[in-house]
Amino acid sequence: PLHRPEGPPARARALIGSMTDLHHGRRLDDLRTRIDAWLDEFSADNPLIAAVDRGTSDDTSLGEPRWYVRMVGEEKDFTTVWLTLGQRTLRYETYVMPAPEEHQATVMEMVLRRNDQLVGVHFSIGAEDALYLRGEIPDSAVTSDELDRVLGTVYTTVESMFRPLLRLAFAGRFAG
């Protein structure tokens, strides 16, 4: 008979051994402080920033630390980006538009093709089939430059895609 070793295979043990510890104490405080400082600097005298707020995912001290940045747009009036600090990553997302009423297959093809060109962010379907733009970075990558890149990518993607998506997904509302 075949003898199988106990526990996970060697490759899996190596990967498990290299995983980072969960946030605790100073590490979590450092990440919060880093994000707070970046947001303070980013929003100071920035005409695109309409609001910034901080809280937690469940509005208690036990929830994941969470921030939102509301930016004024030209194509879409406002783009609100939620930043949520998880166990090992910083997740970010913004609501793009409600579920398409028309041309659903064409809209989905459009965003899937756009996903292929995006770095660090992707279109996805959320609650009630609405379109979102989401991404995440490892907590070790949380720097001012990377946070600038994240918000810049989200903002420019929404600004470039919002009107074409809206006109296609709700074509009947724009007719005549």
C-alpha positions, 0 to 999 in steps of 0.5 A: 500500500501507498504510504502518505506522509502526515500533514500538508505537503512540503510545498504547502508547509513552506508557504504556510511558514512564510505567511505573515502574522495577523495584525496586532498592536503596533503593526495595526497602529502603524498601518492606521497611522500611515493611512491617516497621515497619507489621507491628511496630506492627500486631502489638504488643499485638493479640490478633487476631495469632497470628503474623507472619513474614518471608522470601522466596517461594523461601526464598533471598535472591533470592526476592521479599520475603514476609511472613505474618500469622496472625490468630485468627478467630471463624468460621474458627479462623485466617486467614493472609494472605501479603503478597508484594512483586513488581516493582511491586505488593504482592500479598496472599492467603489460603486460604479453604477447599478445593474444594467437595464439593457445590453447586459452582455455587451456591458459585461464584455466591455468591463471584462475587456477593460479588466485585462488592461487594468493593474491593481483593480478590476470590475466586479458584480456586487449586490443587486448585480451593480458594477463595482471597481475593486482591488487589494494590496498587501499590507506591506505595500501600503505606502504614500506612493501606492495609495496615490496610485490606487486612488488615481487608478480608481478615479481615472477608470471610473471617469473614463468608463462611466459615461460609455457604460451608462449610455449602453446600460441605460440606452432607453433613458437617453433616446430621443 
